[in-house]
Amino acid sequence: MTRDIQCVGVVGLGTMGAGIAEVVARTGRRVVGVEVDDAAVARARGHIEHSTERARTGGKLDAAQRDALLARITYTTSLNDLGDVDLVVEAIPESLELKAQVFTELEQVCRPDVILASNTSSLSVTEIGVHTGRPGKVVGLHFFNPAPVLKLVEIVRTVVTEPDVIADVESFARELGKEPVVIGDRAGFIANALLFGYLNHAVSMYESRYATREDLDAAMRFGCGYPMGPLALLDLIGLDTAYEILETMYRQSRNRLHAPAPLLKQMITAGLLGRKSGRGFYTYDGVESPVVVSDVDTPAAASVSSAARDVARVGVVGTGTMATGIAEVFAKKGFDVVLRARTTEKADAAIAAVRKSLDRQVTKGRLSEEDRDGVLARLTGVTSFDDLADCDLVVEAVAEELAIKQTVFEALDKVVKPGAVLATTTSSLPVIECAAATSRPTDVVGLHFFNPAPVMKLVEVVRTISTAEDVVATADALCRTIGKHPVHCADRAGFIVNALLFPYLNDAVKMVEAHYAEADAIDTAMKVGCGLPMGPFELLDVVGLDVSLAIERTLYYEFRDAGFAPAPLLEHLVTAGRLGRKTGKGFRDYR
C-alpha cells in the first residue's frame, strides 16, 4: 500500500519539532502541531514565524508564500486532534518514558494505517514501538538541526517495521527535499554514533590538558576542513544533549569510548550548557549567541617570542611530496633552503617537482615568473648530510618508519651546528624516539605539516618532555612566519588530528563490517548530516588504507584501548592489496 501523506502531525514543537513542521508545510501539506500547553504553543508559533520571516527576507519565500505556509499549520494542546492525520512525527525530549507514553496515546487516536515516527536521535525505536499495538507501523525519522536547512534524514527500521512503511517514509522524505538513508535500530544510528564518539574523545583530550580548546578546534578545522571544531560544536549542540546521547549509546554499546567524559557531567552540573546558557567550553556574549568573547582561558595574542632562535637557512631531508612541499613553503617565504636527497637524480627530481608546482601557480596567476625564479634560486639540492651543517633548522620528512628516521637524526646530530633546531614531520611516531637518537634532545621538536604542505594551513607543534622552551617558541614563530596556523600538543601517538580522526574512521569501518550500513550511506550521512567535506570511506581511500592501518595500530599500541583496535576488515583489505585510490581499489573501485 502506498500512502498519500497530505496531513502530518508533529508532537513537540521545540526547535526541532518547529523546524519539521515548517519543512512539511513548505511542501503544501497541512500540519497539526501539538504542544503541552498554550505557552509552549505561543513559543512554537513565534519560532516558526521568525524562521519563515528570515526565509522571506533572504529571498527564499515571498510574502504570499510565507502567509500560505503559516496558514497550513494549526496548533493544539490535545493529541486527540491528530485523528485525521496520515503520519505523525514525535519530536519531544529524549526520554524513553515520555516517548513511550506519547506513542501509547497516539495508538488510541490515529487510524490503524497511520505511520508513527519518532525523531529520536539515539533511543531505541524498537523500545518505543513496543508500547503500541502496531509496532510494524513505527519507524525512526531522524531529522538534523536545523531541519529547514540540513538535508539528511535517517530512517530507522526495527526488526518488525513493515516494508511498505519504510518505502512510504523514504518517498515522503524525498518529497520534503531531504536525502534519506535507511538503517537498522542501533544506538546513535549512523551520524550520532560516529560523531559523538569523536566529540567525547575531544573532551577527554581537553580534560587531560593535552591541548587547549582553541588548538583542539583549530586542528580539526584547518587539518580536516571541518566546519567547526569539536568543542565549539558541543557548545552549539548543548552539553546536556550531548551527555544524554552518549549515555544512551553507552548503555547499548558498552563501548568505553561512548562513556561520557567526566568533565561533561561537571560542566552540566555547573550550568555550563553551551550557547543555550551563554557559556560552555567557550564564553558567549549572551544566551543563544554565537559570538565568542574572551574569558580567563583565552590565550594571549600570539607574538614573536624574544626567546625564539634566529632562523635564516632551512634544511629539508627527503624527496617525497611532503618534503618538496615543505621546501617550497619555506623558499617562498624568503628562506634559503637546502634539500637533501639520497642521489643526484632524486635531488634533481625533487627540485623539478617544486618547479612544476610553481609553474602551475604562475599559469593560474597566483605567482609571477619573477617570484617563481626567486624561489627556485633559494632552493639547492644536495646529497650529503654535510651540506646541512650551517642550517638553522632541519626538517626531516622521510618515510614513516622509526628506524629510518632515527638513522637520519643520528646523521644530523653529527654534522649540524650547535643551536640548530631539528624537527620531524612524523604524523604519529614518538618524537622523543627521534630525539633520543641525538646528543641534543632539547633541540628536537615535532613539526607535523599536513599534505599538501603548500596548501594546508595547519602545523602541529609537538613538544617532547625534553624539548627546550626556546625551541618551541622558534617552531611557533616559524609557523606564523610561513603563513601556517600552529597548534601545540605533547608527544603522544596521533598528536591531535590523527588521534581524533582515525578512531572515528575505524568506527565507520566497523559499521560496514557489522553490515549495519553500506559505505555509501555512511559517507552520505556524515557529509550531508554533519557538513564534513568527505565521508569516512572517501577519506580512507584518499589517505591510503595501508597508511590508515599503520596509524590505527600506532594508536592502539600506545593507548591499549579495545575501542582503538583496527577493524579486521581494514586489515583484510590491506592484506589483499586494496589500498585505496593509489591501487585503483579500496572501499570503492576506481579502475
Summary of the structure (lengths in Angstrom):
residues: 591
radius of gyration: 27.6
end to end distance: 41.4
largest distance: 85.8
contacts: 2041
relative contact order: 0.08
helix: 49%
strand: 15%
